[in-house]
């Protein structure tokens, strides 16, 4: 990806100006009155959908750690702690009203993470302060609530039924210029392995999405929500026609858990595996090169209880085909503990369906290579220092890895990046994602602090 000078950026969504490819024009449905020979238009649908997309402005304070210059250390001592200053910051993005009666608004977690005050601006100009009901950093979904009358919500589509080639419309607030609409098609489904989130199953679209669009709506031509726009692939954050949205079904599963529990109770199978490709298909005698192959079934897990075995090829969930192990992980991880799913598998050349009741995840760990290549070989988790300071803990480490080469050790806790405070995996990803240049990790090891440099 670096060779192409492309990098992945999170963005803030509401939409972008209506621009329909001439080739696509002929295929657009006729929204006018045929007898009056009106021009085809998306306007009737957008008049109903756009009031459900809101502008979000959030403010907070972040810690700025200033290291004491080396020349002054002889006065303060070599173990002198860096000065900590709090500085105000502001974020902007978009959100989607999914329940007008209850005032529920969905957005991206990175739009409102670590903020103290969240303001919602409706399309008609009304403003309200929002309450944060819960969020999930690993899928980048957050649920807000406002108390307001006469709200407009947007109906949810079954995102499992959308197809590559379906028309899609993005609604958001790019570059804070105001609500904007752009159109395109669904370019791909089940995009994963991008390192944007811990759980990825993105809808890819070429509808223009730019900085400022995070949390906005991706809708179908009948005005139903098919996804929450969250990221783009492009140079320096600009749109090149590759945008990603979290599917509405995935979002809905997460929101239901947040409403019920105040958090996401992530479901797990208890297996390790990998993507099925042509080589795996040939080795296992499979008739498909899509899905997930089970490498190991861990003891006392949902998978073990259900009877899954190493060598099983998982090709569908609840009757819907899956393309990869990443997609399996994302769908399982967002369905919630206690949910029963039907896995379509191939075992010894025979197709069968196995029901599995998911168990609750005991913690969110992530392979650090998805955050930055220099951290490859370490497994990270949200943790705390010995003094109770929140950060990112190195759970396991391969001593011959890139992470070990920069000086990381097991049980280290990363508390800052380039003198900016971090509290969790989401913060670490936000600071490192797309960053070019020297990176200084502020690490707490036992009772000592040190900086490790990534060049």
N, C-alpha and C positions, 0 to 999 in steps of 0.2 A: 504494500500500500504506500510506503514511503517513496518507492521508486516512481510512483505516479504522482507524487506530491499531493496525495489525497489523505485526509484524516477525517475521523468521525467526530461530529459535534452534536451536543444536545442543543435543542432550539426551543423557542417559545412560540406557541401556535395560536392563531385565530383564523387566518386564511390568506388569500392573495388574489390579485385582480383577475377577473374572469377572462381567460385566454384559452380559446378552443382551437385546437389544431384543425385546419381546413379539412383534412382527411376525416377527422372525427365528426365534423358537422353533419355530414350526410346520415350518420348513424344515430344522431341524437333523437330522442322521442319528441313527438309533436305536442307541445304544451298549450298551443293556441287553439282557436276554433278553426277547423279545416274549412268551414263554409266562408269564413271571413278571410281566409288565406293569410293568417298571421304568421310571423316569423317564429321558428322554434326558439325557445328560451328556457333557461333555468330559473328565471325570476320568480315564477309562482312558487316553486319549491323553496327557494332561498328566503322568500318573504316569511315562510313558516319556520324555517330552520335557524336563520341567523340570530333571532332574539334569544335563542338558547345558548349562544356562545358569548362568554363574558371576558372582560379584561381583568387581569390580576396584577396588582402592585403590592409587593411585600417588603418590609423593612426589618432590620435586625442589627445586632452588634456582633462583630467577630474580633477575636484576639489576634493581635499582631505582636509577635515575639521578636524583639530586637536583641541580637547577640552582642555581648560586650566585646568591643574590638580587642584583638590580641595584645595591643600595646598597653592597655589598661588592666590586663589581667593580674599583673604583679601587685597592683594596689587592692584588687578585689578578691584575688585568689583564683586558682585554676578551675575550681568547681563553682565559680560564681554563676548564678542563674540568669538567663536572659531577661531583659525587661519586658513586661507584658503590658501592652496598651490595647484598649478596646476602641475599635473604629466602627462607625455606622456603615451599613451597606444596604443596597436596594436591589431587588430583582423584579423582573416583569415577565409576564407570560399570559396564557389564556386558560380558560376553563370551560366546561360544558355542563349545563344544568340538566340533570338526568331525572330529577323528581321535583316538580314545581311546588307541590303541596308541602313537602318537607324541606325544601330549600337546599337539596343536595347538589353539590357541584364537584365534578371530578377534574383533576388537573394532574400534572407531573409532580412527583415528590421534589425534584430538583428546583422547581419554581419557588417552593415555599419552605424548603429545608432550613432549619435553624433560624427562622424569622420569628419576630415577636408580634408583628401587626400585619394582617392581611386584608387588603381593601379590594372589593369587587366593584367593578363598574359595568352596569348593564348597557345594552345597545341603546336604550332610550335615555342614557345619561345618569340614571339613578345610581347612587353609591351606597355600599353597605360594608361594614366590617364583618369578616367571616371568622367562624370558629373552626379550628382544625379538629376533625373527628378521629383521624388516624391516617397512617401512611405506611407504605412498604417500599423501602429504598431499593430492594433487589429487583423489583419490577417497575420502579419509578412511578407508582400510582399514589395519589393522595386524595382524601375525601374531605371536603369543606362543607360548611352549612351557613346559610344566611337566613335571617327572618325578614321576609318581604312578601308583599301581596302581588298578585297579577304577574307571576313569573311564567315563562314559557319553557317547557322541557322538550327534549328531543327523544323520540322513540328509538329503542335499540333494535338493530338488525341482528340476525343470526350470522355471526361472522364466519361460521363454519361453512356457510352456503355460498359465500362469495367466490368468484372465479377470476383467474387471470384474464384480463381483457375487459372486465366490468368497468364502467365509468365510475370515477370517484371525484369528489369535490372537497377541497380543504378550506376551512374557515378559521381565520386567526387574526393576529395583530402583528405582522412582520415589521421589525425595526420601529415599533411603537408609532406607526403612521396612522393607525386606525383600522377598524375591522375591514378585512380584505378577503376576497374569494378567488380561488384558483381551481382549475379543473384539469383532469388527466384521467389515467386509467390505473387499475390495479396491475402493477408490473410483475409482482411475484408474491408468493405466499410462503409462510413458514421460514422466513429468513432468520438465521440464528448463527451462533459462533462468531459474532461481530465484536464482542467484548464491550458492548454498550451497557448492558445490564447483566445481572446474575442469571436471570431467567428470560430467555429471548424466544419469541415466536412472532416476529414482526410481519405486518403487511407492508410490502414495498409499493410505492406509488411515484409517478412522475408529476403529480400535481405539485406546483411550486410551493415549497416550504422553506422559510428562511428564519434567521435569528429573530426571536420574539414570538415564535409560533408554538412553543411548547405548551402542551395541555389542551390544544385546540381540537376541533372536530374534523374527522374524515367521514364524509357522508356519502350515501348512495344517491342515485338519481331520484329515488322516491322519498328522499329526505330523512332516511334512517341512519343512525350512528353506526358505522362499521369499525371505527377505530379512534384512538386518541393519539394525535401526532406527537412524536417525542424526539426524533433525531434525524439528521441528514448526513449524507456522505458527500463531502465537497471540499474544495480548496478554500481555506481561510474562512469557513463558515458560510460560504455562498452556495446558492442553489445550483445544482447541475442535473436536476431531474431524478435524484435518488433520495427519496425520503422514506421514513419508517414510522409506522403507527402500531400501537398496542391494540390487538383485536378486541372488539367490544365484548365478546364472550369471556375473554381472559380478564378484562377490566371488571365485568359484572361479578364474576366469582370472587374477586378480591374485595370489591365494595361490600358484598353481602357479609363477608367475614369481619370487615371493619365495623359495620353497623352492629353486628351481633356481639362481637368480642372486644371491639376497640383496637384490634390488631389483626394481622394475618396469621392464622394457624396453619402453617404450610404442611401440605401432605407429602409423604415420601413413600416410595416403593421399597427401598432397601436393596438396590442392585447397583452394580457398575456395568458399564457397557460402552458401545461406540456405534458410530453411524454405519449402516450397511452400504457398501459401495460394490462395484463390479467384482473386486477381488474377494471380498467377504462373501458375496452371493455365490461365487464359484466354489469357494472353499467349503461352504455349508450346503451346497446344492440347492440354493434358493432360486425361485423363479422371479424374484423381484430384487432390485438394487436400491430400494428405499425402505426406511424403517430403522429399527435399532436392534442390535444383537446383544444378548445378555452374556456378559463375561463372567460375572460372579453374583450369586445370591447370598446375602448376608444372613446370618442366623438371627432368629427371633425378630423378624421383620414382616411387613405386610406381604412382601413377595414370597417369602418362605412359607408363610401360613397359607397362601393361595396356591402353592405348588409350582411356582415358576422355577425353571431349571436353567443352568448355564447352557448356552447354545440355542435357547429359544430366540426366535426372531419376532419382535413385537412390531406389527405392521398397522395397527389401528387402535384407537381409543373411542369407546362408545360408538363404534361403527364408522368413525371418520378416520381415513387413512392418515398416517403420519409419514413425514419425509426423513426424519433424522432422530438421533438420540437427543439432540438439543431440544427438538420440538417436544419429544416425550417428556423430558425433564421440565420444560416450561409449563406444559399442560397439567402434569401431575402436581407440580409445585404450586399451582394457583387454584387447584380445585378444593383444597382445604382438608384438614385431618377429619377422618370419619366418613368422607365421601366414598361411595362404592362405584368403581368404574369397571367397565368390561374391556379387557384387553384382547384384541385379536392377535393370535400368534401362529407361527408355523413351527411345528416340532416334528422332526424326522419326516419332513415332506408333507405332513398333514396339517390342515388348518383347523383351529379350534378357538373357542372363546373362553377366557378365564375371568371370573369376577374377582376383584381385589378391593378390600376395604382399606383405605389409606390410613397410615398412622401419622402422628404429628412429628414434625422435624424437631430435633433437639437443639438446633442452632443453625445459623446461617454462616457457612464457611464458603470460601470462594478461592479458586486457583488464581494466584496473583498474576499469572501471565496474561489474563484477560484485562488487567488494569494497566500493566506496563511490562514490556519484554524483559527489562532489567530485574523484575521481581519473579521471573520464572523459576520454578523449583520450590516455591514457598506456598503454604496454604495459610490464608489470612482469615481472621474472624473478628467480630466486634469484641472488644475486651477492655480491661482497665489496668492501670499501673498498680504498684504496691500501695501507693498513696490514694488510690481510688480515682485517678484521673482517666477519663474516657479516651479511647483511642482504638487503633487497629493492632491486634495481637498476632504475632507470627506463631501459628499453631504447630506447624511442622515445617521442616526445612531439609532439602536435599543438600548435603555438604559439598557436592560437586556441581552445584547449580549456579546460574547467573546471580541469584539473590545472595547466595553465600559469598560470591566473589566481591560484591560491593560491601560486605561486612555484616550482613544481617545474621542474627542468631535466633534459635528457638526461644520463645517467650519474650522477645523484644516487643515493645509496644510503640508503634509509630503515632506520634501526637501532633506532628506538624509537617508541612511541606513548604519549603522556601519561606520559612518564618511565619507562615499562616497556620493557625490552629485547625486541626481536624478532630472529629469526635467518633467517626465511624467509617465503614467501607464506602458508603456513598460519597462522603466528603473526600476521601482519598481518590476515588475515581474521578470526581469532578475536578480536582486540582491537577491530576496527571493527564487526563484525557486530552489528546491533541497538543500537549505542551511540547515545545521544542526548545532545547538548550539544557544547561546544567540544572539538575534538580538536587536540592539538599533536603534529606529526610531528617527530621528531628526525632530521635529515638530515645526512649527511656529503657535502660537495661538495669534491672534491680533498682538501686537508689541513685544511679548515675544517669546523666543525660549526655548524648553525643550527637553529632551530625554525620550522616553517611551521604556521600556524594555520588550521584548518577550522572555520568558524562555522556 
